[in-house]
Amino acid sequence: MRDIAIAGGGPAGSACAALLARDHDVTVFEEHACIGRPMQCAGLISDEAIKLSGVSPDVLSVFYGAEVVFPDGTSLTIRSKREKARSVDRSDFDSKLADRALAAGAEYRMCEHVDSFSVGDGVTVRTSKGDHGFRLLVGADGHTSAVSGCIGNNGAPQFLRGIQADVGVRMEHQDLFRMHLGSRYAPGFFTWEIPCGDFTRVGLCTEWSAGPPHQYLKRLISDLGYEGKVAGMHCGKIPIGRVRTLVGDRVMLIGDAASQVKPVSGGGIYPSMVAAPMLAGVARAALGEDDLSSKRLSEYEARFYSAMGRELLRGYRLRKVYQGMDDADLDRAGRYARDERVMSIVNELEIDRPTEVISRLMRHPVVAAKGLWTLLRCLI
């Protein structure tokens, strides 16, 4: 019986494989023929996330802020003196994470999808090519995780629908990305235009009830004048909110399979990179003790939520407020944000912990009072 199976060779799975393969026999099952394809992420991540990953991906652009366009057409530019994020080649990022895992000794089995598992003296992993026996299974198989589904009653509370396209247009400002808010393009979420040198990554997410997002992207591309310049298009879904559990007997979850996603932005790279060494540390100790019960493995869940739980919970609550806002509310919030005192705080927003800005706003007596009045007008 081999030590560890990892379902999924994306960033979360490869990060775990690189850490665990140093001391254990690790097999990664990846359903696609090529690591990093298809690419289903905007590729906008922080320096901290890159540092945690342990690799150096190709950087397409460096950002100091964003232009936010409100439903009434007015815009607001948020800019910092410090670098806020980088646009990376996600296929290159994923490949380098996999190379790191391979160098540590992990085996990758391509075009092999994990369908289900059963637990006995070990865990029997059923894939598209047969059954395999392991001591531990790590589910890193994305938003429609078969591993998470087999645990039972473990789905995310919400899902977003996402779609994006690369268009052959070079944006004027390469150090700012642009977002549109409102029901015309992205009901319940926002759009993005991310400059990547000679092309621009244009995408959006919508809440599930808004229907397929393709119609909104088509409208956005048309309004931007990008028709006929689309080079490729990708779509997917994003889990939002806490799942019931991150572990089961002989099973651990990470990444989108664990709904480790920032509710405000929909980004999952940073939470996954935070989670990977925690998962690896607990798994390594549990394997050494030969105790792979859910009770023993729950130490991983406790560690992760101790580090990220407060931010994820506040982000989920903030998202619920955002979902209740109509276009007029968003325009009103935009007028509030133009206050110089508000802008001085918002300009320091960190993409990995965006709700800390709300806390800072609420600690400022004048800004807090004005913000509370705006919030109440949006909710009543």
N, C-alpha and C positions, 0 to 999 in steps of 0.2 A: 504493500500500500504506500503510495506516494504521500508527501506531506501536504502541499497546499495547491488547490486549484483556484485560479482567479478568472471569473467570467467577465470578459471585457478588456480590451487592450488600449482604451483611451487614456487620458492623463491620470485619472484616479487609479485605474488598474495597473498601469505601468509604474506609477510612483510607489505603489505598494510592492509590486514585484521586485523593484530595484532594492528596496530595503529588506525584504524577506529572503531573497535569493542568496544573500550573503551567508546565511546559516542553514537554509532549508532548501529542499527540492521543490521548485515552484514551476507550475505549468499555467500559462495564460491561454485561454480560449478566446479567440477573436473571430467574430462572425464575418468580417469583411476580408477581402483579399489583400488590402493595403492599409497599413497604419496611417491614420489621419485622413482617410477618405471614406465616405463623403465628409466634407467639412461643414459642421453644423453649429458654428460659434462665430461671434463677431470678432473674436481675437483681441479684445481690448482688456488688458490685464495690468496690474500694478507691478512695480519693481519688487515689492515684498513677495508677491505670488511667484515671480520669476526666481527670486532668491530661494524660496522654499522648495521650488521644483528641482533645484540642483543642476539645471541645464541652462544654456544660453541660446535661446531661439533667435532666428533672424528677425530684426526689428524693422518694421515698415515705416512707422511714424512715432514721434514722441509728442505727447499732449500736455498742455498747460491749463486746459479748461475746455469749456463747451459753450456753444450758442444754443439757447433754448428758445424755440418759436412757439408762441401761445396760439390758441384757436383764433383769436382776433387778428392774427398776423404780426403783432408786435413781437419783438425779440429781446432777449436779455443775454449778455455775454458774461459768463463766470470765468474768471481767469486768476491764476495764482502765479507767484514768482517761482514756485517749485514745480518740477515735473509731477504730473498726476497719474499718468498711465502711458502705456505703450501699445501700439497696434503690432501684433506679431503674426508671423506666418504660422497659422495653427497646424498645418500639416507638418511643417518643419519641427514645431514644438512637440507634437505628439511623437514624431519619429525619433527625436533625440531622447525623449523619455523612454521609449521602447529600447533604443540602443543602450541606454544606461542599464536597463533591466537585463538585457542580453549579456552585457559585459559582466554583470554580477552573477550570471549563471542561470537566469530564467530561460525556460523554453516557451516559444510561441507556437501555437497551433492555429494556423490561419484557416479561414472559411469553415470554422467549426463553432456552431452556436450552442450555448447551454440552454436546454429546454426545461429541465426540472432537476430535482435532486430528492434523495431520501436518506434518512439518518438511521444508522444502526450502530454497530461497533465502529464504523467510520461513516463517511458520507459518500454515497454513490451519486456521481454526477452524470446525468443523462444528456448527451449532446446529439447533434445532428449526425454524428458518425459512430455512436455507440456509448457504452457505459464505461465509466472510469472510477476507480476507488481512490479516495484521499482521506486524510485526517481532518482537513479543514477546507471550507469553501468560502471565498470572498466574492461577494456580488458587487461588481463594478460595471454592470451591464446596462446602465443608462435608464432613461425615463420609463421605459416599458420593461423593467427588470423582471425576468423570469424567476430569478433568485428571490427577490423581495416578494413577488407574488406567491411563491410557494410557502412563505412563512405564514401567510394568511392574514386577512384584514389589515393590510399594511400599506395601503395606497396613500398618496399625497392628498391633502385636502383640496387643492386646486391645481389646474394645469393652464399654462398659457400656450397659445399657438404662435409659432414664430416662422418667419420667412425672410430671406435676404438674397441679394443679388450683387455681383461685382459688375460695375459699369465702367466703361472706358472714358472716364472724365477725371481730370485732375482738378481738385478743389484749390481755390485761391489760397486759403490759409491751411497749411499742413499741420499746424500745432493746435488746432481746435477741431472738435467734432461737433456736429449739429444734431439737435433733437427737435422733433415736432410733438406737441401734446395735443390731445383732443380727439373727438369722435370721427373726424373726417379721415384720418389716417390710421389711428391706433387706439380704438376704444379700450379703456382699461389699462393702457400701458403707454409706450412711446415709440417713436421711430429713431433710427440712427443713420447718420451719414459719416462714415469714418474714412478720412483721407489716407490712402496707402500708396503715396507716390503718384504714379501715372494712372492709377485707377482708384475708384471710390467704392467702399462697401456700403450698400444701402439696404436697410432692413427694418423690420418692425415686429412687434408682438401685439397680440390682441387677447382680451379675455375670451374664454371658451365660448360664452354665449353669443359673441359677435360673429361667429361663423368662420369659415375658412379665411385665412389672412391674404390669400392671393389677390383678391379683389382690391384690398387696401393698398398693397404694394404696387399694383398696376396703376392705381390712381396717383400714388405718390410719385412714381417714376414719370408719369405723364405730366404732372404739374411741375416737376423739376426740369422737364425738357430732356429727359434721359432716354426717351424711347429710341429703339434701334441701336442702343449702345450697351445692352445687357450681354455679358459674356457667359454667365452661368447663374443658376438659381438653386437654392437649397432650402428645405423646410424641416421643421421638427416641432417638438413640444418640450415645455419646461415645467418640472414639478415645483410647486410652491407650498410651503408649510411643512410642519413637522410630521413625520410618519410615526406610527405607533411604537416601533422598536428598530434599533440598528443591529440587533443580534438575535440569534436563535441558537439552539444546540448545534455546534460545529459550523455555524454560519455567521458571517459578519458582512455588513453593507457599507459602501462608501460612494461618494459622488452623487450623481443624479439618482442612482438606485436607492440612496438613503435620503433623497430630497435635501441634500446639503447644498442649497442654492440661496443666494441673497435675494430676498423677496422684492427689494426695491429695484434692483437692476437686472435680476435674472441670471447673474453670473455665478458659475459654479467652480471655477478653477481655484480661487483662493481658499474657499472652505475645504475643498478636496486636498489641497496641499497642506493645510493645517491638520486635517484628519489622518493623512497617510502615516506619519511617524507614530501617532497615537495608536492606530490600528496595529501597526507592525510591532510596536513594543508590547502591547497586550497579547497579541497572537504568539509572539516569540516566547513570552513567559508561560502562557497557557499550554503551548506545545511541550515545553520543558517539564511542566508539572503533570502532563497528560490529563489535564482537566479542561475539556473544551465545551463545558456546559454553558448554557446561556447566562447562568448566574456568574460564572467566572469571566466570560467575555463581556459582560455588561460594564466592566471597568472602562472599556473603550468608550461606550456611550456616555458614561459619567464624565470622562475627561473631555470629550468633544464638546458637550453642552456646557461644561464649566468654562471652556475657552470661547465658544461661539454662541451659546444658547441665548444670552441676553440680547445680542445684536440681531440674531435671526428672529427672535420673538418681537422685538420692537419694530423690525423691518416689516414683519407680517401685519402688525397692527397698523403701521403707517400705510401699508398697501391697502388695507381694508378701508381706511379713510379716503385714500385716493380713488378707490373704486366708486365711492359714493359721490364724487364730485362730477358735475356736468361741465360743459365748456365755459359757461359763465363763471362758475366757481374757479376754474383754472385761470381765467383771465384776471379774476379778482386776486388770486394768489400771486399772479405775476406782478400786479401793481404793488402788492405788499413787498415782494422781493426786491423791488427797485429802490426801496429805502436804503440810503447809504449805510446805515447801521446794520441792516440785515445783510447787505452785500458784503460788508467787511467780514462777516462770519461765514456766509455761504461760500465765499471764495476759498476758504480753507477746507472745504469738503474733501474727505478721503473716500475713494470709491469702494474700499473694502469694508468700511464702517460708516456708511452714510448717515445713520441715525444719530451719531454723535453731534452732528450739526443741529438737530432738533433740540437736543439737550442744552447746547450752548445758547441757542436762541431763547429758550425758556428761562435761562438763568439771567438774561438781560432784562431788567424791569420794564423799560419802555417798549422794547422789541417784543417781549413776551405778551404784554397787554394788547398791543396792536395785533399780534399774531393770533391770540385767543379770540379776539373779535372777528377776525377774518375766518378762522376755523368755524366758529359758531354760525356765521352767515352761510358757510358752505354746507353745514350739516343740517340746518333747519329748513 
